[in-house]
Amino acid sequence: MAVTGAVMVPHPPLIIPEVGRGQERGIQDTIASYHKAVKKIAEWKPDTVVVLSPHTVMYADYFHISPGKSAEGSFGRFGASQVKIPVQYDTEFVKVLSQEAQAREIPAGTLGEQDRRLDHGTMIPLWFLNHYDREYKVVRIGLSGLPFSMHYMLGQCIQKAAELCGRKIVVIGSGDLSHRLKADGPYGFRKEGPEYDERIMQVMGSAEFGKLFDFTEDFCGQAAECGQRSFLILAGALDRRKVRAKRLSYEGPFGVGYGICIFEVEGMDPQRDFLHQHEENVKKEAKERSEKEDPYVKLARQTIETYVRTGRKISIPEGLPEELYHKRAGAFVSLKEEGRLRGCIGTIAPVRGTLAEEIVENAISAAVKDPRFDAVEAEELDRLVYSVDVLGETEEIASPEQLDVKRYGVIVSKGIKRGLLLPNLEGVDTVDEQIAIAKRKAGIPEEAEDIKLERFEVVRHF
């Protein structure tokens, strides 16, 4: 047995009549499509339904999988406590899935439960499904802050566990789309909102799952979506499978996007190995990029690759631009992996004898000493993207009007607290956003007004 099919569905609580109390009439296309999707699940007669939910417990570095034998939830927090959803968990499948994930060094398991009650991202799809089928068990899986590729890999583990357990599995990718479609929506309007929804519906509606890796974390964050990682796990569960996709509906009347698609497995298709293709593309792009890197970035790369592989710090090589040997300046070394920050450490003012030494020290720190991340490991080196920012002199300014997010970085100070943000960063489009992020980095309250502002320019090397 194996994964029979999957569905992509949203989870607006108002879609439940006892919660919506008439508001659900504004998304009738979504409701009609929801019924079509769950009827298809009922036709597949699954032994187990795996629900991928953004609203159960979520950890930065761990996938939480439903523990115990059963659970229940209600819509009490939405004013409808009389509507309850009980489930029986497939404990054998959970055990095998956890073991399969661990074998692939994916941090996943049943630890870390904070609330036994089912979340609405899980309950809403099951409320619809229960109209047509109740003869199934459930596995609930939370998302994580880990890379997109690891979400896809967890989907592959679902597929493998289905085969090992002899289960007929259906996967439900529960997730709303952008929450930034309208000015009066939950998060206001941003252009990335409708852009995200258009792109994701094209990708999911055609089952072109490889394109899910083209969405950057910054873009998804600006769009304020909640389903991207659910969809990646769903895609991984259909890895190397021939899939018939059917887009049923898309609506966004309340400022949030709701999309529904069905994916029916029709056999094997080795060409649909999207994670492998993605990894090969990443390695190819990294190699091409490394061949074009300027000497500043080459120095950072050589430093990190040597240190991670050998534990030794390199000596300053010969043949570098003269500025690196004679100039002193603050510098930041930034690392990205799969479009997400992997490390960034720097100095506002020079603390080493030369700019070259500044880059070497900060490169090592960015790779293994950034407290936000685990140390870079050798198998990651081929996927890293580097940049080096050399800072100019800082100058105090009187007001935010003297800033420009594309041209100037900012330093925000209050007492001994000091936060810095580099200029021209993806996803930072306004001075207010720039200052707010620098405040958070410094631990300065967002509402604090008696702050000191400084600006600086950088030369960015790629």
ZIKA-V213664 format. One record per residue. N is the residue number from 1. OMEGA is omega in degrees with one decimal (* if undefined). D_FIRST is the distance of its C-alpha to the first C-alpha in Angstrom with 1 decimal. Layout:
BEGIN
n->[N:N]
omega->[OMEGA:OMEGA]
d_first->[D_FIRST:D_FIRST]
END
This chain:
BEGIN
n->[1:2:3:4:5:6:7:8:9:10:11:12:13:14:15:16:17:18:19:20:21:22:23:24:25:26:27:28:29:30:31:32:33:34:35:36:37:38:39:40:41:42:43:44:45:46:47:48:49:50:51:52:53:54:55:56:57:58:59:60:61:62:63:64:65:66:67:68:69:70:71:72:73:74:75:76:77:78:79:80:81:82:83:84:85:86:87:88:89:90:91:92:93:94:95:96:97:98:99:100:101:102:103:104:105:106:107:108:109:110:111:112:113:114:115:116:117:118:119:120:121:122:123:124:125:126:127:128:129:130:131:132:133:134:135:136:137:138:139:140:141:142:143:144:145:146:147:148:149:150:151:152:153:154:155:156:157:158:159:160:161:162:163:164:165:166:167:168:169:170:171:172:173:174:175:176:177:178:179:180:181:182:183:184:185:186:187:188:189:190:191:192:193:194:195:196:197:198:199:200:201:202:203:204:205:206:207:208:209:210:211:212:213:214:215:216:217:218:219:220:221:222:223:224:225:226:227:228:229:230:231:232:233:234:235:236:237:238:239:240:241:242:243:244:245:246:247:248:249:250:251:252:253:254:255:256:257:258:259:260:261:262:263:264:265:266:267:268:269:270:271:272:273:274:275:276:277:278:279:280:281:282:283:284:285:286:287:288:289:290:291:292:293:294:295:296:297:298:299:300:301:302:303:304:305:306:307:308:309:310:311:312:313:314:315:316:317:318:319:320:321:322:323:324:325:326:327:328:329:330:331:332:333:334:335:336:337:338:339:340:341:342:343:344:345:346:347:348:349:350:351:352:353:354:355:356:357:358:359:360:361:362:363:364:365:366:367:368:369:370:371:372:373:374:375:376:377:378:379:380:381:382:383:384:385:386:387:388:389:390:391:392:393:394:395:396:397:398:399:400:401:402:403:404:405:406:407:408:409:410:411:412:413:414:415:416:417:418:419:420:421:422:423:424:425:426:427:428:429:430:431:432:433:434:435:436:437:438:439:440:441:442:443:444:445:446:447:448:449:450:451:452:453:454:455:456:457:458:459:460:461:462]
omega->[-176.5:176.5:-177.4:-178.1:-178.8:174.4:173.4:-176.5:175.5:-179.2:174.7:-178.1:-176.3:178.1:174.9:-172.5:-178.7:176.7:-175.4:179.8:177.3:-179.8:-178.3:178.1:179.5:178.5:-177.7:177.1:179.0:179.8:179.7:179.6:177.6:179.3:177.7:-177.5:-177.2:171.8:177.7:176.2:179.9:177.7:-179.7:178.5:-177.6:169.6:-175.2:175.8:178.0:-178.9:178.5:-171.5:174.6:-171.8:166.6:-175.7:-178.3:178.5:179.5:-170.8:-175.6:174.1:179.5:179.5:-171.6:176.6:175.4:-175.8:-175.8:176.7:178.2:174.9:175.7:178.1:-179.0:-178.7:176.9:175.4:-179.1:-176.7:-179.6:179.2:-175.8:177.3:173.8:177.4:167.9:-179.0:174.8:-172.3:178.9:179.8:178.9:-179.6:-179.0:178.7:179.0:179.3:179.8:178.1:-180.0:178.8:178.6:178.1:173.3:-178.8:-176.8:178.2:-172.3:-179.9:168.0:178.5:179.7:-178.4:-176.7:-177.0:176.2:177.3:-175.9:175.8:175.4:-172.2:-174.3:175.9:-178.7:175.2:177.8:-177.4:-177.5:173.6:-171.8:-176.6:174.7:-175.5:179.8:170.7:-172.2:165.1:179.8:-178.6:174.6:179.1:-179.5:174.7:179.7:-177.1:178.5:-177.1:-179.2:173.8:177.4:179.8:176.9:174.1:176.1:177.9:176.0:179.1:-178.9:180.0:177.5:179.4:-177.5:-178.1:-176.5:-177.7:167.0:-170.3:167.5:-179.2:174.3:175.0:-177.7:179.8:169.4:177.9:-176.1:173.2:-175.8:-178.3:-176.1:179.6:-179.7:176.7:-174.9:-177.4:-178.1:-178.1:166.7:-178.2:179.6:-178.9:177.9:177.5:179.3:-175.9:178.9:-178.5:-174.5:178.4:176.0:-178.5:-176.1:179.9:178.6:-178.9:175.2:-169.2:178.5:-178.9:175.1:179.6:178.9:177.2:177.8:177.7:-179.9:179.8:178.9:178.5:178.8:178.7:-178.2:176.4:175.3:-173.9:-172.4:-177.4:173.4:-176.7:178.1:176.7:176.8:-179.6:179.1:178.4:178.5:-178.2:177.7:177.2:171.8:-172.3:170.4:-177.2:176.3:175.5:-177.1:-176.7:170.4:175.7:175.1:-172.1:-175.9:-179.0:177.6:-179.3:177.8:179.8:179.8:177.6:176.0:178.4:-178.4:-178.5:-178.4:179.5:-178.1:173.6:-176.7:-179.0:-178.4:177.4:-167.1:179.1:178.3:178.6:178.7:-178.9:177.5:177.8:179.1:179.3:179.2:179.7:179.4:178.8:178.9:-179.4:-178.4:179.1:-178.7:-175.6:177.0:-173.8:-179.8:-179.5:176.5:178.7:178.5:-179.9:-179.4:178.8:-175.4:-179.1:178.9:-176.2:-178.4:-176.2:-173.2:-175.8:-178.0:175.1:-177.2:167.9:-179.6:-176.8:175.3:173.9:178.2:173.8:-175.7:-178.9:-177.3:-179.6:-169.3:-177.4:171.1:-179.8:170.6:-178.6:175.4:172.9:-178.5:178.1:173.5:176.3:-177.2:176.1:-179.6:-179.1:179.9:178.8:177.3:178.9:178.6:-179.9:179.3:177.4:-176.9:174.3:178.1:-175.9:-178.9:177.4:178.3:178.4:178.8:-178.7:-179.4:-178.4:-177.7:176.0:178.3:179.8:179.7:-176.6:-170.9:-175.1:176.5:-173.7:-179.3:-171.8:167.8:178.3:176.6:178.5:-171.7:-177.0:178.5:-168.2:-178.9:-176.3:-173.8:174.3:-172.4:164.9:178.6:177.3:175.8:-172.9:171.9:179.4:175.3:176.1:178.8:179.4:-173.8:-175.4:177.9:179.5:-179.2:178.4:174.3:-172.0:-179.6:-173.8:-171.4:163.3:-177.3:171.0:179.0:-177.5:171.0:-174.0:179.9:-178.9:-175.8:-179.9:-177.2:171.9:179.9:178.2:169.7:178.3:178.0:178.2:176.3:-169.8:-177.3:177.6:179.0:177.5:-179.0:-179.8:-179.2:-180.0:178.2:175.9:-179.1:-179.6:-178.9:-174.7:177.6:179.6:-176.5:-177.1:-178.5:-178.1:-178.6:-176.3:175.2:179.3:172.3:177.4:178.1:174.0:178.7:166.1:-176.4:179.9:-179.6:*]
d_first->[0.0:3.8:7.2:8.3:11.9:14.8:18.3:21.6:24.0:27.4:28.7:32.4:33.4:36.0:33.2:33.1:36.1:37.5:37.6:38.6:41.3:41.8:40.9:37.5:39.3:39.7:36.1:35.3:33.4:31.0:30.7:30.1:27.4:25.7:25.5:24.0:21.3:20.3:20.6:17.9:15.6:16.6:15.8:12.1:12.2:10.2:9.9:11.4:13.6:14.7:18.3:20.3:23.9:27.2:29.1:27.7:29.4:29.5:30.9:32.3:30.5:27.5:24.3:24.5:21.3:21.8:23.4:24.0:22.5:23.6:25.8:27.8:29.7:32.3:34.1:37.4:38.2:38.2:40.5:38.0:37.4:36.8:33.5:30.9:27.2:25.7:22.2:20.3:18.5:15.2:17.2:14.8:12.6:16.1:17.2:14.5:14.8:18.5:18.5:16.6:19.1:22.0:21.1:21.5:24.6:23.5:25.4:23.0:22.7:24.0:27.7:30.2:29.6:32.7:32.0:29.6:30.0:27.4:28.6:29.1:26.7:24.0:25.7:26.6:23.2:22.3:25.7:24.8:21.3:22.9:25.0:22.1:19.4:19.8:17.0:15.0:15.4:16.5:16.6:19.8:20.5:24.0:25.3:27.8:30.8:29.1:29.0:26.8:25.1:24.0:22.4:20.4:19.5:18.3:15.9:14.6:14.2:12.1:9.7:10.0:9.9:6.5:5.4:8.3:7.9:4.8:5.2:5.3:8.0:11.2:13.9:17.6:20.2:23.2:26.5:29.8:31.4:35.0:37.4:40.5:40.8:44.1:47.3:47.0:43.3:42.0:42.8:45.2:44.8:44.0:43.6:40.3:38.8:38.8:38.1:34.9:33.7:34.6:32.8:29.6:29.3:29.8:27.2:24.5:25.5:25.0:22.0:24.4:22.8:24.9:27.9:26.8:28.4:31.7:32.3:34.6:34.6:38.2:37.5:34.7:37.1:39.9:37.7:36.7:33.1:30.5:27.2:27.1:25.2:22.6:22.1:21.9:19.0:17.3:18.1:16.8:13.3:13.5:15.1:15.4:13.6:15.7:16.4:18.5:20.6:23.0:25.8:26.9:29.8:31.9:34.8:37.1:40.0:40.4:40.4:36.6:34.0:31.2:28.5:25.5:22.9:19.6:16.9:14.5:12.1:13.3:12.1:13.3:16.8:18.2:21.3:19.7:20.0:22.2:22.8:23.9:26.1:27.5:28.4:30.1:32.1:33.1:34.4:36.2:37.8:38.8:40.5:42.3:43.4:44.7:46.8:48.5:49.0:52.6:54.3:53.7:49.9:49.9:51.8:49.3:46.4:48.2:49.1:45.6:43.9:46.6:46.5:42.7:42.6:45.8:47.0:50.3:52.1:53.4:57.1:58.2:58.0:60.8:60.9:59.8:61.6:64.9:63.8:61.2:63.9:66.7:65.3:64.2:61.7:58.9:55.5:51.8:48.9:45.6:42.1:39.1:35.5:33.1:35.9:36.3:39.2:38.6:42.2:45.7:48.9:52.5:56.1:58.3:61.4:61.8:61.7:61.8:64.5:62.9:60.2:58.3:58.3:57.1:54.1:53.2:53.4:51.5:48.8:48.2:48.2:45.8:43.3:43.5:45.7:44.6:43.9:41.3:38.9:37.8:39.6:38.4:36.6:37.0:33.6:34.5:37.8:36.6:35.2:38.3:40.7:44.3:47.3:50.7:53.1:56.8:58.6:62.0:64.6:63.8:66.2:66.5:66.3:67.7:64.9:61.4:63.2:63.9:60.2:58.0:54.3:54.2:57.3:57.8:55.9:56.9:57.9:58.1:60.2:61.3:63.2:61.4:58.1:57.4:54.4:53.9:51.8:52.0:52.7:50.7:47.3:44.3:43.8:47.3:49.3:52.3:54.9:54.0:50.4:51.8:54.1:51.6:49.1:52.0:53.1:49.6:49.6:53.0:52.3:54.9:54.4:53.5:56.5:58.9:61.7:64.3:62.4:63.6:62.1:62.4:61.1:60.6:59.6:57.3:56.9:53.1:52.1:48.7]
END
